[in-house]
Amino acid sequence: MSAPAPVMTRTGTAGAARSRPAAFLAALRISRRDALRARGRSALIVTMVGLPVLVIVFALIFTATADITEREGLRARIGTADLRIVTLGRPDTDARASTPTSSSEIMSLLGPGARIIPANDGSVDFRGERGYDHVSAHELDLRDPLTKGMYRLLRGRLPAAPGEIVVTPGAEERGARFGTTPAVTFKLTPMRVVGVVEHPHQTKSAEIIGLPGTLLFDRADGRGTGWLADTPKPVTMADVRRLSRASLGVRAPVEARDAYGYHDTEDAVAIALIVVMGVLEVTLLAGPAFAVGARRRRRELALVAAQGGAPGQVRMVLLADGVVLGGGAALLGLALGVGLGALSAALEAGRLIGAVGPLDIPWVPVLAVAALGAASGVAAAVLPAVRAARQDVAAVLAGRRGPARDRAGRPIIGAVLVVAGAVAAVRAIGSDRVWVLAAEVLALLGLVALTPSMVRLAAAAAKALPLPLRLAARDAARNRGRTASAVAAVMTAAAAFTMAAVAFDSNLAERREAFHPAVPAGTVQIDGAGLDDARWAGVRTLVERALPGAPLIEAVAPRDTRGSAVELSVGQLGAPDGMYPGNPFGVSLPVGDGRLLEFVQGRRDPVAAAAFAAGRAVVFDPDLVRDGRLWLTALHRMSDWSGTSEELSIPAVVARAADPLHAVAVLPASALPALGLKPEARVLYAVPSSVRLTEEQEARLERELAITIGPVGVTFVRDIDSYGFVKPLLFLAAAVLALGGTLAATGLAAVDLRPDLSTMAAVGAKPGTRRLVVAGQAGFVAGLGALAGALAGIPAGIAVAGSSRPYGYRAWAPDSSSFLDRLPAIELPWLFLAALVVGLPLLAALVAGAFTRARVTLTRRVT
């Protein structure tokens, strides 16, 4: 039996006002004692409330620390100098005479007593151990005291002669290793790497630093030339403005400012909505755990009421639980989050993302998160407190369970909110995602209000199940207050993550529809239009060396009679924008011989090869052919940004490609003269089955061609990245939240089911049967919540996908108010949904059944 509770007597109005603080203090003492006595339940609540606070606080601190503000990054820019001056170039002829670009001109602006050293910025190409690459470059004498703090030496020494350089670890990874002699700049001058330095904040940057006048030779307009200056008196804003008027960029402590806060209204609304969903989820998750405490303490609370305690004072006792546990959890999460954030800054954990800065704690959002966590804990205790104040005191003290209250929630309000959210989501398709999120929050609130009714209907449908599962469903319906809270928590988590998964897959599907290249994915296409024979031969030699063993297929580039490049693309008949679906910028078709046809088609086709040899185009989409002809758009390039177009047609046959998503049509080179065009053999394709390049290898090949040959077009045809890790992470997060709420509700159910389990044991039920009852409770909660959440999240995910920027020809179609025109490509993540709706309830049932105590102590019921 619990210890007698402190007496809380009713008084008059004035006496009640005076005793209210004392009563609240007494309630806090009761809550503290109960929290220490029920350590397991207290730990569960503290984890549910404190863990989100800890994670969010740590994320805020880590992000703020890794975000280098202008003031924090100033030392890395100017060292110990008073200011850094950078020329901005000469924008026009009239400014040339007034823009200072020499040391003497800068000294005249700074006045007597100043000292300056060169500090130039730019970029260089180099050929190192791994071929050609391109990195940032700086001309700076790091031995000068003014540069202290700009870089830190990791290995070796600093440059002391014109032929010496230091590199950052990022440049080392690209082939300019310590102790080697890479060929740097367009002159390919050998320079010795004598040391490795690191930027104090950008740890993954790839940079080369040499003495002034050794790396950067292109200073025709003065852009990038700079100096570090040491002045005899402090720099003022007047000095900064005077130098700025001379077309100079200035970095100085006096003008460094840090900006904080959100200025975008839609961002603020989105953050507020996410916070609302987070508070709702924490409240629903912790609610069953507080209900467990209220159920365990019902005799103690009945004693308070029997000794004259008012219902408000009974409620106060359980609300004090929310203050003690919710507030304590928030403070603990705050302390651990700040501690882990400080530890991450001390250990320079920002190296993981390449940004290391001083510890920065954004106290306003951090304290706001802690306050919301504490408020969530108090809110989670409200419903259990209200129910406890309504319990039958006589029945509880007699050891009887009071009559179950048939509370069906607020079905009418819930239905209205669900309909309003659905209508708002439909109207939000095609607009900003923040409005879709607002509609989803509205619908979720409605579903929470409907949850008790859903529990009753689901329990009624369980009459055909075996006895243990039927008992579990009956008990869930009998105690809808506890069950509904857990089901709503699972439903909220399932809806949020289902929405994210559906939106992700639908966006991916639309991107795939929009991605329709004319050659197989993985192909390396090299275009050397305008190169002479000698340089084109050099291209072939370089590509053969870079891609050993990869067969090269030669194709042609169309040219008009003036020698201008011509791009031939197709248009789908009847398309709203006159272009092939999924390619708003057109599809540049490959032109070549029979070997190219076989490569694009992906198989041998004698019929298509014969037609191709006769000068007919082979088309892999029948919608593109009309009356036996393929209609083309010929874009005559005048420059990179302008050109003229005309409509052409060519005889065509339809064939089947091995991969229809990576083949449109192939044109024979022999058909170009009939179109008024001439072929130029300056295109190479590397077969994708023979070579798969990483992005780093692709970039290196492109740079090496540009450096050694000149302007060469290199195109790498890639598949759409499916980001396969996203949905497992979403499921894992949903499982953690759902299992937390389910197991908390199952713990409360085990308390309520003790008399029934005792009766079952008395009549000979096996321990496995009793375990099955508890497992059924967990499966009921998780199954109903996951199913309802998935059904709510699917339309919300479609609405989120529809609010994204459309891909393909939809992006260029005329505006339409039609609902169907605004719908995105819809693809449901069936495996994710199956794991959520079927796998998660089974997992919850297994966990609950495995950790349930099968032994039951027989008790005598008092009637």
Summary of the structure (lengths in Angstrom):
residues: 863
radius of gyration: 36.0
end to end distance: 19.2
largest distance: 106.4
contacts: 2945
relative contact order: 0.10
helix: 53%
strand: 15%
